[in-house]
């Protein structure tokens, strides 16, 4: 692909989504050399291998989420990352935690760092919602109740203290229907006994 002149390259860049891929840039008529020039001039920044963001895009604290979602659109934000998005823990995860259906390809992303879990296909889509990581840009994430149930199911891996802290904050902020929501999801995930005992301990 023949490089285009700088004004035309910037115009083509402006027509791309705020977060875009090398393939999308190529489809818009930007060569690899055009893209490298735009990055060196500060018109775009590389978030991850093959993923870029226009410098005039709205600011966001969730660039890592956008980068991972762009490279692994079939994955859902889960575990510590989901708990942090729902303000159920104070910790800032060192990696983006994502889940994929069991038996599917595990994303191989070196940066941003990721932690990949594999969830049962039958319940993979249970309680997914869309989180607005930047204005008009959404990533799939498990809702607060599902994230708490998952934390309790995987408490040996993520830590009992963290899981119980998330559960306690959820119960304090979720209102009168909070326990019922947890129990409904836990029943689907065959974790009802774990949730019942944990809720009793937290509320005791």
C-alpha positions in Angstrom: 0.0 0.0 0.0 1.4 3.4 -1.0 1.7 5.9 1.8 -0.6 9.0 1.5 0.3 12.6 2.2 0.1 13.7 5.9 -3.1 15.7 5.7 -4.9 12.9 4.0 -3.5 10.4 6.5 -4.9 12.5 9.4 -8.3 12.7 7.7 -8.4 9.0 7.3 -7.3 8.6 10.9 -10.2 10.9 12.0 -12.7 8.6 10.3 -11.6 5.6 12.4 -13.1 4.5 15.7 -11.3 6.0 18.8 -9.8 2.6 19.4 -8.9 0.7 16.3 -6.7 -2.1 14.9 -4.0 -2.3 12.2 -6.5 -4.1 10.0 -9.1 -1.4 10.4 -6.5 1.3 9.6 -5.5 -0.6 6.5 -9.1 -0.8 5.4 -9.3 3.0 5.8 -6.4 3.4 3.4 -3.6 3.8 5.9 -0.4 1.9 5.3 1.9 0.6 8.0 4.2 3.5 7.2 1.3 6.0 7.6 0.4 4.5 10.9 4.0 4.6 12.2 4.2 8.3 11.2 1.0 9.1 12.9 2.2 7.5 16.1 5.5 9.2 15.9 3.7 12.6 15.5 1.5 11.9 18.5 -1.7 11.6 16.5 -2.3 8.1 17.8 -0.8 5.8 20.4 -0.3 2.0 20.4 -2.1 0.4 23.3 -1.2 -3.2 22.5 0.2 -5.1 19.6 -1.9 -4.1 16.6 -4.3 -1.9 18.7 -4.2 1.9 18.6 -6.1 4.9 20.0 -6.5 8.3 18.4 -5.0 11.0 20.5 -8.1 13.1 20.2 -10.3 10.4 21.6 -12.0 11.0 25.0 -9.7 10.4 28.0 -10.4 7.2 30.0 -8.8 5.3 32.8 -9.6 2.0 31.1 -7.2 1.9 28.2 -6.1 -1.6 29.2 -9.7 -2.9 29.1 -10.2 -1.4 25.7 -7.0 -2.9 24.4 -7.8 -6.4 25.7 -11.4 -6.3 24.4 -10.2 -5.2 21.0 -7.9 -8.1 20.7 -10.2 -10.7 22.5 -13.7 -9.6 21.8 -15.1 -13.0 22.8 -13.8 -12.6 26.4 -15.6 -11.2 29.4 -14.1 -9.1 32.1 -14.3 -11.1 35.3 -12.8 -11.7 38.8 -10.7 -9.0 40.3 -11.1 -6.7 37.3 -14.9 -7.0 37.4 -14.9 -6.5 41.2 -12.8 -3.3 40.8 -15.1 -1.9 38.1 -18.1 -2.4 40.4 -16.2 -0.7 43.2 -16.5 -3.9 45.3 -12.8 -3.9 46.1 -10.2 -1.1 46.6 -7.4 -3.1 45.0 -6.2 -2.1 41.5 -5.6 -5.4 39.6 -2.1 -5.7 38.1 -3.6 -7.5 35.1 -6.9 -7.6 33.2 -8.8 -10.6 34.3 -10.9 -12.1 31.6 -13.0 -15.3 31.0 -13.5 -17.3 27.9 -15.8 -20.3 27.3 -14.2 -23.6 28.2 -12.7 -25.3 25.2 -12.2 -22.1 23.2 -8.9 -20.4 22.3 -7.2 -18.7 25.2 -6.0 -15.2 24.2 -2.3 -14.8 24.0 -1.6 -11.1 24.9 1.7 -10.1 26.4 0.7 -6.5 27.0 -1.4 -5.4 28.8 -0.9 -8.3 31.1 -3.9 -10.6 31.4 -5.2 -13.5 33.5 -7.4 -15.9 31.7 -10.1 -18.1 33.3 -12.2 -20.7 31.5 -15.8 -20.9 32.5 -18.4 -23.5 31.6 -20.0 -22.9 28.3 -23.5 -23.5 29.6 -23.3 -20.6 32.1 -20.7 -18.4 30.4 -23.3 -15.8 29.3 -25.0 -15.6 32.7 -25.3 -12.0 34.0 -23.1 -10.2 31.4 -23.6 -6.5 31.1 -21.9 -3.8 29.0 -19.5 -1.4 30.8 -18.8 1.9 29.2 -15.0 2.0 29.4 -14.9 5.2 27.4 -17.7 7.4 25.9 -19.5 5.2 23.4 -17.1 2.3 23.8 -18.3 -0.7 25.8 -16.7 -3.9 27.1 -18.6 -7.0 28.4 -18.2 -7.6 32.1 -20.0 -9.8 34.6 -22.4 -7.8 36.8 -21.8 -7.2 40.4 -23.7 -10.2 41.8 -22.1 -12.7 39.4 -18.7 -11.3 40.1 -19.2 -11.8 43.9 -20.4 -15.3 43.4 -17.4 -16.1 41.1 -15.1 -14.6 43.7 -16.5 -16.9 46.4 -16.3 -19.9 44.0 -12.6 -19.1 43.3 -11.7 -17.8 46.7 -8.8 -20.2 47.1 -7.2 -18.7 44.0 -8.0 -15.0 44.5 -7.9 -15.1 48.3 -10.5 -15.6 50.9 -10.0 -12.1 52.4 -10.6 -10.4 49.1 -13.6 -12.5 48.3 -15.3 -11.9 51.6 -14.5 -8.1 51.4 -16.3 -8.0 48.1 -19.2 -9.9 49.4 -19.5 -7.7 52.4 -19.4 -4.5 50.4 -22.0 -5.9 47.9 -24.4 -6.8 50.8 -24.0 -3.2 52.2 -24.8 -1.5 48.9 -27.1 -3.8 46.9 -30.3 -3.2 48.8 -33.0 -5.6 49.9 -32.7 -7.8 46.8 -29.0 -8.3 47.0 -29.1 -11.7 48.8 -31.8 -13.0 46.5 -29.7 -12.1 43.4 -26.7 -13.8 44.8 -28.7 -17.0 45.6 -30.2 -17.1 42.1 -26.9 -16.9 40.4 -25.2 -19.2 42.8 -27.9 -21.8 42.1 -27.1 -21.7 38.4 -23.4 -22.0 39.1 -23.9 -24.8 41.7 -22.4 -22.7 44.4 -25.5 -22.1 46.6 -24.1 -23.8 49.7 -20.9 -21.7 49.5 -22.8 -18.4 49.1 -25.3 -19.2 51.9 -22.6 -20.0 54.4 -20.6 -16.9 53.4 -23.6 -14.6 53.6 -24.5 -16.0 57.0 -20.9 -15.4 58.2 -20.7 -11.8 56.9 -24.2 -10.9 58.3 -23.6 -12.5 61.7 
